[in-house]
Amino acid sequence: MDKQEILKSTVKSIFGAVPFGGTALNELFFEYSSQIKQKRLNRFVEILEKYFIEGSDINIENIKTENFNDLFESVLRKVVQTKSELKLIRFKDILIRELNSPSENAELNDHYLDLISNLTEMEISILYNHRYFTMEYEEKINELNRLNDNLSPLTRQLGNAKGTNKESDFQKPYEDLKKYIDSLSKYKHAEFYELSENSFMFYKQRLFSKGLLIDDRMKRIGSLPFVNMGITEFGIEFIDFIKNSDK
């Protein structure tokens, strides 16, 4: 008997010794737990059934593969543990995608499923919006600084009204790049997510601890820890894994 079975048996024994309105407490507890899990499973089946009824193309042959059967079993284990409707939809999308386009790295599927189960929707939203902050984004920051260094303070203030031709060559690229970077900066602020600074920091630290975000972006003077973060390669892969159900 494994540890989980021993623990379950012990808990049942303890609850069974406590009467509650003429019914053993363990009967009420475990019966209720089973009903909840069955309800969640039924809801997931409804979601899958609706998708199949709508006539969407499915590669049925892949149902017979070992990888899909392993994934399906893992998904069902996660389904009965979640009450989130959106996560059920994510699980459905993952199964459908695996049917139509099997993963090349199937051994990571369980890890991805664990992340979906453990991460809050707010954390997934923060991670999704950090998909812009890659090494390419860092290169754009460096390019912006280079252009900025080639502009005189007067040019930046007067919009190049009295600038030299050489300065005008830098003005337009600088303004365009700055506009692009400024358009993404909102995703780095707690206000965008309607969170307090402490909550926002906590969520980013959680994503960092799971290897999804990294804290080595924008290594500039005065930069504080966990403020300017970027997405990791693993984070990008995870976003790709769940992208069908992202907003």
C-alpha positions in Angstrom: 0.0 0.0 0.0 1.5 3.4 -1.0 1.6 6.5 1.1 -1.5 8.1 -0.4 -3.6 5.0 0.3 -2.3 4.8 3.9 -3.1 8.5 4.4 -6.5 8.1 2.9 -7.2 5.0 5.0 -6.1 6.9 8.2 -8.2 9.9 7.4 -11.2 7.7 6.8 -10.7 6.0 10.1 -10.5 9.3 12.0 -13.5 10.7 10.3 -15.4 7.5 10.7 -15.0 7.7 14.5 -16.8 11.1 14.6 -20.6 10.9 14.3 -22.4 13.7 12.6 -26.2 13.6 12.7 -26.3 9.8 12.7 -24.0 9.5 9.6 -20.2 8.9 9.8 -18.3 12.0 8.8 -16.1 10.1 6.4 -19.2 9.1 4.4 -20.3 12.7 4.1 -16.8 13.9 3.2 -15.7 11.4 0.7 -19.1 11.1 -0.9 -19.2 14.8 -1.4 -15.7 14.8 -2.8 -16.5 12.1 -5.3 -19.6 14.0 -6.4 -17.6 17.2 -7.0 -15.0 15.3 -9.1 -17.7 13.6 -11.1 -19.4 16.9 -11.7 -16.1 18.4 -13.0 -15.5 15.4 -15.2 -19.0 15.5 -16.6 -18.5 19.2 -17.4 -15.3 18.5 -19.2 -17.0 15.7 -21.3 -19.7 18.2 -22.2 -17.1 20.7 -23.5 -15.4 18.0 -25.5 -18.7 16.7 -26.9 -19.7 20.2 -27.9 -16.5 20.5 -29.9 -17.0 17.2 -31.6 -20.6 17.9 -32.5 -19.7 21.2 -34.1 -18.0 19.0 -36.8 -14.5 20.3 -36.3 -11.8 18.2 -38.1 -10.1 15.7 -35.8 -7.4 13.3 -36.7 -9.0 10.2 -35.0 -6.0 8.0 -35.8 -3.9 9.8 -33.2 -6.3 8.6 -30.5 -4.7 5.2 -30.8 -1.2 6.5 -30.0 0.6 5.9 -26.7 1.5 9.6 -26.3 -2.1 10.7 -26.7 -3.4 8.1 -24.3 -0.8 9.2 -21.7 -1.8 12.8 -22.2 -5.5 12.1 -22.0 -5.1 10.2 -18.7 -3.0 13.1 -17.3 -5.6 15.6 -18.4 -8.4 13.8 -16.7 -6.4 13.7 -13.5 -6.1 17.5 -13.7 -9.7 18.0 -14.7 -11.1 16.5 -11.5 -8.9 18.8 -9.5 -9.9 22.1 -11.0 -13.1 24.2 -10.7 -11.9 26.8 -13.4 -14.0 26.7 -16.5 -11.2 28.5 -18.4 -8.8 25.8 -17.4 -11.2 23.1 -18.6 -11.2 24.9 -22.0 -7.4 25.0 -22.0 -7.3 21.2 -21.3 -9.7 20.7 -24.1 -7.7 22.7 -26.5 -4.5 20.8 -25.6 -6.2 17.5 -26.3 -7.5 18.7 -29.6 -4.1 20.1 -30.6 -2.4 16.9 -29.7 -4.8 14.9 -31.9 -4.2 17.1 -34.9 -0.6 17.9 -34.3 1.2 15.6 -31.8 3.9 17.2 -29.7 7.5 16.5 -30.6 8.5 16.8 -27.0 5.7 14.8 -25.4 7.6 14.2 -22.1 7.1 17.8 -21.2 3.3 17.6 -21.5 2.9 16.6 -17.8 5.0 19.5 -16.7 2.9 21.9 -18.8 -0.3 20.4 -17.4 1.1 20.9 -13.9 1.8 24.6 -14.7 -1.7 25.1 -16.0 -3.2 23.6 -12.8 -0.9 25.5 -10.5 -0.8 28.9 -12.1 -3.6 31.4 -11.5 -5.2 33.0 -14.5 -3.6 36.3 -13.5 -0.2 34.7 -13.6 -0.9 33.3 -17.0 -2.0 36.7 -18.2 1.1 38.3 -16.8 3.3 35.7 -18.5 1.4 36.0 -21.8 1.9 39.8 -21.9 5.6 39.3 -21.1 6.0 37.3 -24.3 7.1 40.6 -25.9 10.1 41.0 -23.6 12.6 38.8 -25.4 16.3 39.3 -26.3 15.0 41.0 -29.5 13.2 43.5 -27.3 16.5 44.1 -25.4 18.2 44.8 -28.7 15.6 47.4 -29.5 16.2 49.0 -26.1 19.9 49.2 -26.9 19.2 50.6 -30.4 16.9 53.3 -28.8 19.7 54.3 -26.5 22.2 54.5 -29.4 19.8 56.7 -31.3 19.2 58.8 -28.3 22.9 59.4 -27.8 23.1 60.7 -31.3 20.4 63.4 -30.7 21.2 66.7 -29.0 19.1 67.8 -26.1 17.9 70.7 -28.2 16.8 68.4 -31.0 14.7 66.2 -28.6 13.0 69.3 -27.2 12.3 71.1 -30.4 11.5 68.2 -32.6 14.6 68.9 -34.8 13.2 72.3 -35.8 16.8 73.7 -35.8 18.7 70.4 -35.9 21.3 69.4 -38.4 20.7 67.0 -41.3 22.7 64.4 -39.5 20.5 64.8 -36.4 17.3 64.5 -38.6 18.5 61.1 -39.8 18.2 59.9 -36.2 15.0 61.7 -35.2 12.5 59.7 -37.1 13.9 56.2 -36.3 14.2 57.3 -32.6 10.6 58.5 -32.4 9.3 55.3 -34.2 11.2 53.0 -31.9 10.3 54.9 -28.8 6.7 54.8 -29.7 6.9 51.0 -30.1 8.7 50.4 -26.8 6.3 52.8 -25.0 3.3 50.8 -26.3 4.6 47.7 -24.5 5.7 49.3 -21.3 2.2 49.1 -19.9 2.6 45.4 -19.5 5.4 45.9 -17.0 3.2 47.9 -14.6 0.8 46.7 -11.9 -1.9 49.2 -12.9 -2.5 47.4 -16.2 -3.5 44.3 -14.3 -5.4 46.3 -11.6 -3.1 44.8 -9.0 -1.2 46.3 -6.1 2.6 46.5 -6.4 3.0 43.8 -3.8 0.7 41.4 -5.6 2.3 42.1 -9.0 5.7 41.5 -7.5 4.5 38.2 -5.9 3.1 36.9 -9.2 6.3 37.7 -11.1 8.4 36.0 -8.4 6.2 32.9 -8.7 6.7 32.9 -12.5 10.4 33.4 -12.0 10.6 30.4 -9.5 9.0 28.2 -12.2 11.5 29.2 -14.8 9.0 31.1 -16.9 10.4 34.6 -16.4 14.0 35.8 -16.0 15.3 38.8 -14.1 18.3 39.7 -16.2 16.6 42.1 -18.6 17.5 45.8 -18.8 20.6 45.5 -16.6 20.9 49.3 -16.2 21.9 51.6 -13.4 19.2 51.9 -10.8 17.2 48.8 -12.0 15.6 47.0 -9.0 15.1 43.2 -8.8 11.9 41.7 -10.3 11.0 45.0 -12.0 12.2 44.7 -15.6 11.7 41.0 -16.3 11.8 39.1 -19.6 10.4 35.8 -20.7 12.5 32.6 -20.9 12.7 30.2 -23.8 10.7 27.8 -21.6 8.2 30.5 -21.0 7.8 31.0 -24.7 7.3 27.2 -25.2 4.7 27.1 -22.5 2.8 30.0 -24.0 2.9 28.2 -27.4 1.6 25.1 -25.7 -1.5 26.9 -24.4 -1.9 29.5 -27.1 -5.1 28.1 -28.5 -7.0 29.1 -25.4 -5.3 32.4 -24.7 -7.3 35.5 -24.9 
